[in-house]
Amino acid sequence: MEAESQRSKGRQGAVLVLDTAIEALNLAKELSSITPVKVVFGAVGVVLTMIRVSLLGFSSVDCGLKCT
């Protein structure tokens, strides 16, 4: 049980870091005046959001398997 608790805390920390990175990218995208840079910031933000959603999905769904 303790290992599961540590895994959950690690996952929550990763989600927090991803949230911060996504917000920073969104801010950089808004402040940038160079169109190609805006596109890159937007694309990276989408990828990080997908990673974040996958982490949240695995932590809240009981799939009956050992998800690591």
C-alpha positions in Angstrom: 0.0 0.0 0.0 2.8 2.4 0.8 4.3 1.9 -2.7 0.9 2.8 -4.2 0.8 6.0 -2.1 4.2 7.0 -3.2 3.3 6.3 -6.8 0.2 8.5 -6.4 2.2 11.3 -4.9 4.8 11.1 -7.7 2.0 11.2 -10.3 0.4 14.3 -8.6 3.8 16.0 -8.6 4.2 15.3 -12.3 0.8 16.6 -13.0 1.6 19.8 -11.1 4.8 20.3 -13.1 2.9 19.7 -16.3 0.2 22.3 -15.3 2.9 24.8 -14.6 4.7 24.1 -17.9 1.4 24.4 -19.9 0.5 27.7 -18.3 4.0 29.0 -19.0 3.7 28.0 -22.7 0.3 29.6 -23.0 1.7 32.8 -21.5 4.7 32.7 -23.9 2.4 32.1 -26.8 0.2 35.1 -25.9 3.2 37.4 -25.5 5.0 36.3 -28.7 4.6 38.3 -31.8 6.3 35.8 -34.1 3.7 33.5 -35.7 5.9 30.4 -36.1 6.9 30.6 -32.5 3.2 30.8 -31.5 2.6 27.7 -33.5 5.4 25.8 -31.8 4.3 26.9 -28.3 0.7 25.8 -29.1 1.9 22.4 -30.4 4.0 21.7 -27.4 1.2 22.8 -25.1 -1.1 20.3 -26.8 1.4 17.5 -26.3 1.9 18.3 -22.7 -1.9 18.5 -22.2 -2.3 15.0 -23.7 0.4 13.7 -21.4 -1.3 15.3 -18.4 -4.7 13.8 -19.3 -3.2 10.4 -19.7 -1.6 10.6 -16.3 -4.9 11.7 -14.7 -6.8 9.0 -16.6 -4.6 6.2 -15.3 -4.7 7.5 -11.7 -8.5 7.7 -11.6 -9.5 4.6 -13.5 -9.4 1.2 -11.9 -8.6 -1.0 -14.9 -8.2 -4.2 -12.9 -4.6 -4.5 -14.1 -1.4 -3.3 -12.5 -0.9 0.0 -14.2 2.6 1.4 -13.7 
